[in-house]
């Protein structure tokens, strides 16, 4: 039986982020196509490893008492040791502990690594953390039997370390949002079609201060709904809030899917400020919702969002772009159509997962 073991995530069902969502979609897709899929799941606390089955997906639960990054490292190490006792094909999501993949290499276990973004380049990390990620970036390139890049620019980066034939570019996917119940918006004080959304961690590299400052430069007649956790003890978070006009609404961290669907489905436009990374899941989801996209101007976002988006580099750009767009419904509609077309072209889950299955099949033991 075709078997795949998935490492590198907190587990399924998804509750933490993009990689977990991808692992859930891929696992269920492959199980439906006759594969045996084993997913390693991190549990808080202590105790023995235990196994169960969720929607046909086998799960190996590994309790870890340590919290935060230390807990993740412990979990990844134990999951790698467990997988190394088998000869099944492995897919490792992320390279943050790629040095552990040496164990799989030594045991002759085939292992594909999704190299994610260029994590060590993020401004938020200190020197020690940057060095750790940089070393693991190299380790993943050397130790993986094959690499997956989720963006052409990530493939270009990896090609500076290994030959291009060792890398396959497969982007992230999303579900289209063709309709959404607007009811959850009332509780947030929002009116369908009268707000923009910005969904991101509150970090400088996500250009939130620039976006909020530009939006708040003058009255807009619409709201800006900002999702994410803001802490008054954080200087950057305080600066973002201080820059906000009365038309900016901070909604906190929202994970409820119907609420997120309503926000995406009824947004006038989506602001995406991420400056680094590959194919960002939130941007792909905005395209799938047919949102007009206003994105930070960089090589990653330009490829994902396509020619139909508008781009900004700072607060002045944001002010100018909003001044052009908010009073021109025809242009906004053209941007929505372009977003939907870009999504259909490259980011549908069925297409993305079929590409993964074809690649994984090439590396099955005995094939």
C-alpha angles and dihedrals in degrees: 000000000000105000132189129184116202118208134175103054135091088246142252144340091047116252106143115047153304099318092050090051090050092048090052094050094045094046094050092044093053094044089054088053094053102268127135107231126191119191123192113224127197116223126192116239135027137294140090126320111264136185137214140157127252119188090332093313116119112226128201108200116205115189114215123188096195118088133220123001092345090057091049091052092050091048094048091050094050093044091051092050090049093049091046090063088068133056096225125128112266132207113198114198111211131002102238091116097022091137086076088064086078086081091058091046092052091049092050093243112153109238130183117195126207099211095202116196132331093278097175090060094064113116094220095071125089124228097270094049092045090052092049092052093044092053091047091049087060092041092054091051092052100038102042117090087217134000131223119208118194094205136033090241091054088052089051090051093049091047088067087065105035136013115285092239088069091061131073121191113221118159130217119268141215142188117258117245105216096162135006134190106246093202096100090059094069092066089054093050093245131135120215111259093009101091142058123219132222115184116182146111109276098252131130093243089063092064094230094143091051092047095047093044092050093046091048095050090098140356111289105184089229134074130250110218110204117195123198142078116289122192121196090214090063114088094209092050090051091050092053092051092045090054093052124105123215088268092067115090121194106208099179125228110330122190100161105119099213090051093048090047090053092048093050096039096052102034119125089215140342123235115209116185103171111137101186138033136063127268103352115215094216092054091048090050089052090053089049089054091052093243121167101244128220106184139177108265108251139119093262098052095040092060095044099043095038133203094314095068129086121229138211136190101188146354094287091054091049091051091050095046092050090047089057099043111036094068096041110076092174093059092046090052091050089052091050091052090049092050092052091048092050090050093051090048099055119357113054111128094229091057094043094048093046088056090051093050092051091050095045092049089060091061101043111128110263095017 
